[in-house]
Amino acid sequence: MKIYEELVARGLIAQVTDEEEIRELINNGGARFYIGFDPTADSLHVGHFMALCLMKRLQLAGNKPVVLIGGGTAHVGDPSGRTDMRSMMTAETIQHNSDCFKKQMERFIEFGEDKAIMVNNADWLLKLNYVELLRDVGACFSVNNMLRAECYKQRMEKGLSFLEFNYMIMQSYDFYYLHEHYGCNMQFGGDDQWSNMLGGTELIRKKTGDDSYAMTITLLLNSEGKKMGKTASGAVWLDPNKTTPFEFYQYWRNVDDADVMKCIRMLTFIPLEEIEEMEKWEDSRINEKKEVLAYELTALVHGEEEANKAKEVSHSLFSGHGDDSNMPTTELSDVADEGMGIIDLMIACSLASSRGEARRLIEQGGVSIDGEKVTAINAVVSKDALLNGVKIKKGKKVFHRAIIK
């Protein structure tokens, strides 16, 4: 099976503009494609996972990725899927986040001469002259068509700023610039980017007069990735300092039963033939499937050694015995002589995002300390216990250790 057919079989492609040309380019290693990442944080999260895995698959098949960091567009903010404006970031923050992204991406794709490259659209967007942009690029866009775009509809209800309105033009210009300076002939993105992506395709055609689809192919990445990466307490990061390998493993170990095989098919590099055999397993083997998913993705992001540790810790915790030294741990300081209230402890360990959330978890019987269920919201964990270290269990599947350093 060739790479394009594999992408389709794995459920990664939702829509394409010109399938025959796309299939030929990708299968013959002729795609020089870009995917954009807005540097809104100092770590990628699992919502980026599908794009990272896609780049890896395509590079292994001989195609060349161009990683576009949105250092310029980050000064504006993408209105897609938003009900409010994104906060502004400084140039220093954007550069720091971009450096963090590249370090994490190197686990997925190979950078270097004639391999993957990383570019920052700040290098060209911030140098644009406004009047020249209006004349050379703005003239290629219909305001009527822009207002009908899905990426603006939700923001229009509460008010779309002129700043955000320009985002489509800027993203479209990215594709044109990458086409002219780096030979990009393809772009990938989520379905909320469809209008912006088509804008780039049309801009190339109008600016170059080239109607050859082989030069302006657009693909639409399946939007399942948008559903990933969030939990009740926030994002699941690829940075081990933000989300430990064990927490990362547990995130995938605890996915909904209905999503396990879909995630295995889309995100792992297990051959399709093996996946098809797994789909025949009895329902009673669902936990085994989840362990396969969790192990494969943890190994991909953090390496096999960390994946093995996470798997061992998970087994020991759920069997009720074994070494918990690799359990996610919070080291506490400045604990009062009388100890620490359970609500404060949960917040300190990031097991609750607010006092209200911690209180509800306790009242619902969802919190235990060293195997004993906490029944009072004003319960206090003694300083002596914290000096030795306590094991906190939230719900049925989240374990955390707290100790005074």
C-alpha positions in Angstrom: 0.0 0.0 0.0 1.4 3.4 -1.0 1.5 6.3 1.4 -1.5 8.2 0.1 -3.7 5.1 0.3 -2.3 4.5 3.8 -3.3 8.0 4.9 -6.8 7.4 3.6 -7.0 3.9 5.3 -5.9 5.4 8.6 -8.7 8.0 8.4 -6.3 11.0 8.2 -7.7 12.7 5.1 -11.1 14.4 5.3 -11.1 16.5 2.0 -8.8 17.3 -0.8 -9.0 19.7 -3.7 -7.5 17.5 -6.5 -7.1 13.9 -5.5 -5.4 12.4 -8.5 -2.6 15.1 -8.5 -2.2 14.8 -4.8 -2.0 11.0 -4.8 0.7 11.2 -7.5 2.8 13.8 -5.8 2.7 12.1 -2.4 3.2 8.6 -3.6 6.2 9.7 -5.7 7.8 11.7 -2.9 7.2 14.9 -4.8 5.3 16.9 -2.1 7.0 19.8 -0.4 4.3 20.5 2.1 3.9 22.8 5.0 1.9 22.7 8.2 1.6 25.8 10.4 1.9 25.9 14.2 1.0 29.0 16.2 3.6 29.4 19.1 1.0 30.2 21.7 2.7 28.1 24.4 6.2 26.8 25.2 5.2 23.2 24.4 3.3 21.3 21.9 0.3 19.3 23.2 -1.4 16.1 22.1 -3.8 18.2 19.9 -0.8 18.6 17.6 -0.1 14.9 17.6 -1.9 14.1 14.3 0.0 16.8 12.4 3.4 15.6 13.9 2.6 12.0 13.0 1.5 13.0 9.5 4.8 14.9 8.9 6.7 11.8 10.0 4.8 9.5 7.7 5.2 11.7 4.7 8.9 12.3 5.3 9.5 8.6 5.6 7.9 8.2 2.2 10.3 10.7 0.7 8.3 13.9 0.9 9.8 17.1 2.5 8.1 18.9 5.4 8.2 22.6 5.9 7.3 23.5 9.5 5.9 27.0 9.5 6.0 28.7 12.9 3.4 31.5 13.1 5.6 34.1 14.7 4.1 36.8 12.5 0.5 35.6 12.5 0.8 35.2 16.3 0.9 39.0 16.5 -2.7 38.9 15.1 -4.3 35.7 16.4 -6.3 33.2 14.5 -10.1 33.8 15.0 -10.9 30.2 13.9 -13.0 28.4 16.5 -12.8 31.3 18.8 -15.4 33.4 20.6 -12.9 36.0 21.8 -9.6 37.5 20.8 -6.4 35.8 21.6 -4.0 37.6 23.9 -1.0 39.3 22.4 2.5 37.9 22.9 5.9 39.6 22.8 8.5 38.8 20.2 10.7 37.3 22.9 7.9 34.9 24.0 7.2 33.9 20.4 10.8 33.1 19.8 11.2 31.1 23.0 8.1 29.1 22.2 9.3 28.5 18.6 12.6 27.1 19.9 10.8 24.8 22.3 8.6 23.5 19.4 11.6 22.6 17.2 13.3 20.7 20.0 10.1 18.6 20.5 9.5 18.1 16.7 13.0 16.6 16.3 11.6 13.5 17.9 9.2 13.1 15.0 10.9 14.5 11.9 14.5 15.0 10.7 15.7 18.5 10.1 18.7 19.3 7.8 19.8 19.9 4.3 17.3 18.5 1.8 15.2 17.3 4.7 12.7 19.1 6.9 13.1 22.8 7.5 11.6 25.2 9.9 10.6 28.7 8.9 9.0 31.6 10.8 6.5 33.8 9.0 7.6 36.7 11.1 10.6 36.9 8.7 8.4 38.1 5.9 5.1 39.2 7.4 6.6 41.8 9.8 8.5 43.4 6.9 5.5 43.9 4.7 4.6 47.4 3.7 0.9 48.0 4.4 0.0 49.9 1.3 1.9 47.4 -0.9 0.1 44.5 0.8 -3.2 46.2 0.1 -2.4 46.7 -3.6 -0.6 43.4 -4.3 -2.5 40.9 -2.1 -5.6 42.6 -0.8 -6.8 43.2 -4.3 -7.0 39.4 -4.9 -9.6 38.9 -2.1 -13.3 39.4 -2.2 -14.7 40.7 1.1 -18.1 39.1 0.4 -16.4 35.7 0.1 -14.3 36.3 3.2 -17.4 37.1 5.3 -19.0 33.8 4.3 -16.0 31.8 5.5 -16.6 29.4 8.4 -13.5 30.7 10.3 -15.2 34.1 10.8 -18.8 33.1 11.5 -18.5 32.4 15.2 -16.5 35.6 15.8 -18.9 37.7 13.8 -21.6 37.0 16.4 -19.6 38.8 19.2 -17.6 41.1 17.0 -14.8 40.4 14.6 -11.9 43.0 14.9 -10.3 44.3 11.8 -7.0 42.9 13.2 -8.4 39.4 13.1 -10.1 39.9 9.7 -6.7 40.2 8.2 -5.7 36.7 9.4 -6.9 35.0 6.2 -4.9 37.3 4.0 -1.8 36.7 6.1 -2.1 32.9 6.1 -2.8 33.0 2.4 0.2 35.1 1.8 2.3 32.5 3.8 1.5 29.8 1.2 2.3 32.2 -1.7 5.6 33.1 -0.1 6.5 29.5 0.7 5.5 28.6 -2.9 7.7 31.3 -4.4 10.8 30.9 -2.1 10.7 27.3 -0.9 8.9 25.5 -3.7 6.0 24.4 -1.5 3.2 22.8 -3.5 1.0 21.5 -0.8 -0.5 22.5 2.6 -2.2 20.5 5.3 -4.5 21.8 8.1 -7.6 21.2 10.1 -11.0 21.7 8.7 -11.4 25.1 10.5 -8.5 26.3 8.3 -10.2 25.3 5.0 -11.2 28.8 4.0 -7.7 30.2 4.8 -6.1 27.4 2.9 -8.2 27.9 -0.2 -7.4 31.6 0.0 -3.7 30.7 -0.3 -4.3 28.4 -3.3 -6.3 31.1 -5.1 -3.7 33.8 -4.3 -1.0 31.7 -5.9 -3.1 31.2 -9.0 -3.9 34.9 -9.3 -0.4 36.1 -8.6 1.4 33.6 -10.8 -1.2 33.1 -13.5 -0.5 29.4 -13.1 -3.6 27.2 -13.2 -1.5 24.0 -12.8 -3.0 22.2 -9.8 0.3 20.5 -9.2 1.6 23.8 -8.0 -1.2 24.7 -5.7 -2.6 21.6 -4.0 -4.4 21.8 -0.7 -5.2 18.9 1.6 -7.5 19.1 4.6 -6.4 17.1 7.6 -9.1 15.2 9.5 -10.3 17.3 12.4 -10.1 14.6 15.0 -6.9 16.2 16.3 -8.9 19.1 17.5 -10.7 16.9 20.0 -7.4 15.7 21.6 -5.2 17.4 24.1 -7.7 18.6 26.7 -8.6 17.3 30.1 -10.7 18.8 32.9 -7.5 20.4 34.4 -5.9 21.6 31.1 -3.8 20.5 28.2 -1.7 17.3 27.9 1.7 18.6 26.9 4.6 16.9 25.1 7.1 18.6 27.5 7.8 16.1 30.3 8.2 19.0 32.7 4.6 20.0 32.1 3.1 16.5 31.7 5.2 13.7 33.0 5.7 10.5 30.9 3.5 8.7 33.4 0.7 11.2 33.1 1.1 11.2 29.3 0.8 7.4 29.4 -2.2 7.5 31.6 -4.0 10.0 29.4 -3.9 7.5 26.5 -4.5 4.6 28.8 -7.8 6.2 29.9 -9.2 7.2 26.5 -12.9 6.3 25.8 -13.4 2.7 24.7 -15.0 3.9 21.5 -11.9 6.0 20.5 -9.1 3.4 21.2 -8.9 1.8 17.8 -9.4 5.1 16.0 -6.4 6.5 17.9 -4.3 3.4 17.2 -5.1 3.7 13.5 -4.5 7.4 13.2 -1.6 8.0 15.6 0.6 4.9 15.9 2.9 3.4 13.4 1.7 -0.1 13.9 1.2 -1.7 10.4 -2.4 -1.7 9.2 -2.5 -5.5 9.0 -1.8 -5.8 12.7 -4.4 -3.1 13.5 -7.0 -5.0 11.5 -6.2 -8.1 13.6 -6.5 -6.1 16.8 -10.0 -4.9 15.7 -11.0 -8.6 15.8 -10.1 -9.0 19.5 -12.8 -9.7 22.0 -14.3 -6.7 23.9 -12.8 -8.2 27.0 -9.4 -7.2 25.7 -10.1 -3.4 25.6 -7.6 -2.7 28.3 -4.9 -4.5 26.4 -5.7 -2.3 23.4 -5.4 0.8 25.6 -2.1 -0.3 26.9 -0.8 -0.8 23.3 -2.0 2.7 22.5 -0.5 4.3 25.6 2.9 2.5 25.2 3.3 3.3 21.5 2.6 7.0 21.9 4.6 7.4 25.1 7.6 5.7 23.4 7.2 8.0 20.3 7.3 11.2 22.4 9.5 10.2 25.4 11.4 7.1 24.3 11.0 3.4 25.1 12.7 3.7 28.5 10.2 6.2 29.8 7.4 4.2 28.2 8.5 1.0 30.0 8.7 2.9 33.3 5.2 4.4 32.8 3.8 1.0 32.0 5.4 -0.6 35.1 4.2 2.1 37.4 0.7 1.8 35.9 0.6 -1.9 36.5 1.9 -1.6 40.1 -0.6 1.1 41.0 -3.6 -0.7 39.7 -2.5 -4.0 41.2 -2.3 -2.2 44.6 1.4 -3.0 45.1 4.8 -2.3 43.7 7.3 0.6 43.3 5.7 4.0 43.0 9.0 5.9 42.8 8.2 7.0 39.2 4.7 8.2 40.1 4.1 11.9 39.3 5.3 13.7 42.4 4.9 17.2 43.8 7.6 18.4 46.2 6.1 20.7 48.9 7.8 23.4 50.9 6.7 25.8 53.7 4.2 23.4 55.1 2.8 24.5 58.5 3.4 22.5 61.6 -0.3 21.5 61.7 -0.1 20.1 58.2 -1.9 21.0 55.0 -5.6 21.1 54.2 -6.7 18.6 51.6 -8.1 21.2 49.3 -4.8 23.2 49.3 -2.9 20.0 48.8 -4.9 19.0 45.7 -4.4 22.5 44.2 -0.7 22.3 44.9 -0.5 19.0 43.2 -2.5 20.3 40.2 -5.2 17.7 40.9 -7.8 20.4 40.9 -7.8 23.7 39.1 -9.8 25.5 41.8 -11.0 25.2 45.4 -14.5 24.6 44.1 -13.4 21.7 41.9 -11.5 20.2 44.8 -14.5 20.5 47.1 -16.8 18.8 44.6 -14.4 15.9 44.1 -14.2 15.3 47.9 -17.9 15.6 48.4 -18.4 13.0 45.6 -16.1 10.6 47.3 -13.5 10.9 44.6 -10.4 11.5 46.7 -8.3 9.1 48.8 -5.1 9.5 50.8 -2.9 6.4 51.2 -6.0 4.2 50.4 -8.3 6.0 52.8 -11.2 7.9 51.3 -11.4 11.6 52.3 -14.8 12.4 53.6 -14.4 16.0 54.9 -13.5 19.0 52.9 -11.7 20.5 55.9 -9.5 17.4 56.3 -5.8 18.0 57.1 -2.9 15.9 56.0 -0.3 16.0 58.8 3.2 17.3 58.3 4.7 14.0 59.5 2.7 12.1 56.8 3.9 14.6 54.1 7.5 14.3 55.3 7.2 10.5 54.5 5.2 11.1 51.4 1.5 10.4 50.7 -0.2 8.9 47.8 -3.3 10.7 46.5 -5.8 9.0 44.3 -8.3 11.1 42.4 -11.2 9.2 40.8 -10.4 5.7 39.7 -7.4 6.3 37.6 -5.3 9.3 38.7 -2.5 8.8 41.2 -0.1 11.4 42.5 2.5 11.6 45.3 3.1 14.5 47.6 6.2 14.9 49.8 7.9 17.7 51.7 11.3 18.2 50.1 
